[in-house]
């Protein structure tokens, strides 16, 4: 045996996590929550297959940090769904993990106490409980898949998944998407390149084999059958929007060239609103108007929304946090959200056949 140490030189500890199976047993999927997930996925697939003429709206906080405020938001959104269900399918954005360029709060799973204590085991359990609570209301959920481990813990509660602009080009995420049980939206690159997303859809539609974990938490070779419900999410890029009619037409051409269905979702945030949440209503109105006047490829939108508009820094004294206000990207407030969705429903009822 060698006397040299060559591995884990920068690792300070390995803390045990409960297996996905153990967490599922502790926080089981109820019949009501399971029905919400199944019906939400089926409705999304029907929209993508053009069996359902509605648009879907992935709407909610940039990130979840307060489950009480998050559930308050979910109840409001669920009530709003009843008013617009003839033209819109509302799916709550429930993001627990946040990618960081350098440093910053990485999200509710990674650091649920928001104090750099990183109780990931508790964050994962809290995240599962929150998803259960939302699904129990009858409201389907959407999230971003950042790592290949979390879906084993939470995937049974998700109806729609996003792959972000920074990870769409990642082979790991394309492979993971090929095995996800949900439709998957791939965002164009941060530079606006849609080719990255088109290639990701093609890759994820094929079978893959890769290293992951199974429900017992053991390392396993994951073999997938491919996911045929991948689609493009236009989020702008390089400081420029790409939801205009010309950009949408170019995206349609790129998908047609790759022999992929013309399914396009527009993210009203990020570069499409120049990172100004107050511009999101203008983006959504433009997109819905394109559909109203005959566009067939625009199937959904994404909105960053919370109870209170704007964003806040995380204070040292967490009791000073403003209720229902984002701690990551800025959001539109509830009143604006409600107006955006009700206006979109009204416009879609007037669409040209």
ABEGO torsion letter per residue (X at the ends): XBABBABGAABABBBBBBBAAAAAAABBBBAAAAAAAAAAAAAAAAAAAGABABBBBBBEBABBABAAAAAAAAAAAAAAAAAAAAABBBBBBBBABBBBABBEBAEAAABAAGAGAGBAAAAAAAAAAAAAAAAAAGBBBBBBBABAAAAAAAAAABABBBBBAAAAABAAAAAAAAABABBBBBBBBAAGBAAAAAAAAAAAABBBBBBBBBAAGBBBBBBBAEBAABBBBBAEBGGBBAABAAAAAAAAAAAAAAGBBBBBBBBABEAAAGGBAAAAAAAAAAAAAAAAAGBAABABBBBBBBABBEBBBBBABAAABBBGBBABBBBBBAAAAAAAAAAAAAAAAABBX
